[in-house]
């Protein structure tokens, strides 16, 4: 994306470049912004909020209805107003994504590998296919149709998936350790055969091209517009999330030098920190709950990306 001459030009350019789908964008807004503030919002205020992304009332209503069918959201009717809250299932999915999207920059690796072995006869074919697909979303790579592996998987999310599909007692999940006597070249070849590293590198390069100009434009501003910051924060997290949830988040030792994924995470962290306060101000002025304005963000919000400034601590110090 070319560097815009005015900050007002940022949003139209990014909306065109990112091209978010309404349903997916609402998931981003709930996961990134609404859930840390309790997870509930009045539909009317949500419609007004999503209008800043050029989404019509009809599209928002239709998308929210579909998110209820998919068990992301649930509706509570109070008088003539509808309030949509995150379901327990949705909360679990958001929590799993939270651990990946807002992880600290540095990640340690004990050189261990999780190996998941799928029996061919114990699990119906349809369930096997869904299991492999869902494990792919959790970052597992396929060594063979019945053996999947990951060097640093989210064990909580894996056990939750196995339980949901009813296959916890039909697969073998084990931990292996890489024998360093083997060549590093063979390990790199294995990584490239299990994961599409080149495509991810290209996707992250596109992300950097879209959001580095945003950083440059905003970093030069003395004051930041709250509405602009909220829209940019949402589009950034939405774009980053779409790539990251296809990224196995391999340890640096297994990735090419100057990995674009690490540069993208650093840019996302820095830009998020820059625009977090004004974007939060706008969010809390726009959204309403059954009890009034959104409550303050929960403590876990301030742990994102290894730590954000806590406004409450600032106010206490004044």
Residue pairs with C-beta under 8 A, 6 or more apart in sequence:
1 13
1 14
1 17
1 209
1 210
1 213
2 13
2 213
3 213
3 216
3 217
4 10
4 13
4 213
4 217
7 217
7 218
7 221
7 225
7 228
8 228
10 213
10 214
10 217
10 228
10 232
11 228
11 231
11 232
11 235
14 210
14 214
14 232
14 235
15 53
15 54
15 235
17 210
18 210
18 235
18 238
18 239
20 28
20 53
20 235
20 238
22 50
22 55
22 59
22 60
22 62
22 63
23 63
23 66
23 67
24 238
24 242
25 50
25 53
25 55
25 234
25 238
26 46
26 50
26 60
26 63
26 64
26 67
27 67
27 72
28 234
28 237
28 238
28 241
29 46
29 49
29 50
29 234
30 39
30 72
30 73
30 86
30 90
30 94
31 94
31 97
31 98
31 241
32 233
32 234
32 237
33 230
33 233
33 234
33 279
33 283
34 40
34 41
34 86
34 287
34 294
35 86
35 91
35 94
36 297
36 298
36 300
36 301
37 283
37 284
37 287
37 294
37 295
37 296
37 297
37 298
38 289
38 294
38 295
38 298
39 85
39 86
39 91
40 76
40 83
40 84
40 85
40 86
40 289
40 290
41 83
41 84
41 287
41 288
41 289
41 294
42 81
42 82
42 83
42 287
42 288
42 289
42 290
43 60
43 61
43 64
43 81
43 82
43 83
43 84
44 81
44 288
45 286
45 287
45 288
46 60
46 64
46 84
46 287
47 57
47 60
47 61
48 286
49 283
49 286
49 287
50 60
51 57
52 227
52 230
52 231
53 231
53 234
53 235
55 63
64 73
64 84
67 73
67 84
68 74
68 75
68 84
71 87
71 89
71 90
72 86
72 87
72 89
72 90
72 93
73 84
73 85
73 86
73 87
73 90
74 84
74 85
74 86
74 87
75 82
75 83
75 84
76 82
76 83
76 84
76 85
76 290
77 83
78 290
81 290
83 289
83 290
86 94
92 160
96 138
96 154
96 156
96 157
96 160
97 241
97 245
98 300
99 154
99 157
100 154
100 244
100 245
100 249
101 237
101 240
101 241
101 244
102 303
102 304
102 305
103 249
103 265
103 305
104 305
104 306
105 262
105 265
105 266
105 269
105 305
105 306
106 306
107 152
107 249
107 251
107 252
109 151
109 152
109 251
109 252
109 253
111 151
111 177
111 178
111 180
112 151
112 175
112 176
112 177
112 178
113 149
113 150
113 151
113 175
113 176
113 177
113 178
114 140
114 149
114 150
114 151
114 153
114 155
114 158
114 173
114 174
114 175
114 176
115 147
115 148
115 149
115 172
115 173
115 174
115 175
115 176
116 135
116 140
116 147
116 148
116 149
116 158
116 171
116 172
116 173
117 146
117 147
117 171
117 172
117 173
117 174
118 128
118 131
118 132
118 145
118 146
118 147
118 148
118 171
119 146
119 170
119 171
119 172
120 128
120 146
122 170
123 131
123 167
123 170
123 171
127 165
127 166
127 167
130 165
131 161
131 162
131 165
131 167
131 171
132 142
132 145
132 148
134 161
134 165
135 148
135 158
135 161
136 142
137 245
137 246
138 150
138 153
138 154
138 157
138 158
138 161
139 150
139 153
139 154
139 247
139 248
139 249
140 148
140 149
140 150
140 153
140 248
141 148
141 149
141 150
141 191
141 193
141 194
141 195
141 248
142 148
142 194
143 149
143 190
143 193
143 194
149 194
150 248
151 250
151 251
151 254
152 249
152 250
152 251
158 173
159 168
162 168
162 171
162 173
178 187
187 254
188 254
191 197
191 250
191 254
192 198
195 248
195 250
197 255
197 256
200 243
200 246
200 247
200 260
200 261
201 256
201 259
201 260
201 261
203 243
203 246
204 243
204 259
204 260
204 261
204 263
204 264
205 260
207 239
207 240
207 243
207 260
207 264
207 267
208 260
208 263
208 264
208 267
210 239
211 236
211 239
211 267
211 268
211 271
212 267
214 232
214 236
214 271
215 267
215 270
215 271
215 274
218 224
218 229
218 232
218 271
218 274
218 275
219 274
224 274
224 275
224 278
225 278
226 278
226 279
226 281
226 282
226 285
227 282
229 275
229 278
229 279
229 282
230 275
230 278
230 279
230 282
230 283
232 271
232 275
232 279
233 271
233 272
233 275
233 276
233 279
236 268
236 271
236 272
237 268
237 272
240 264
240 268
243 264
247 261
249 261
252 259
252 262
255 261
255 262
268 305
269 305
269 306
272 304
272 305
272 308
273 305
273 308
273 309
276 308
276 309
277 309
277 311
280 297
280 311
283 294
284 293
284 294
285 293
287 293
287 294
288 294
289 295
296 312
301 308
302 308
302 309
302 310
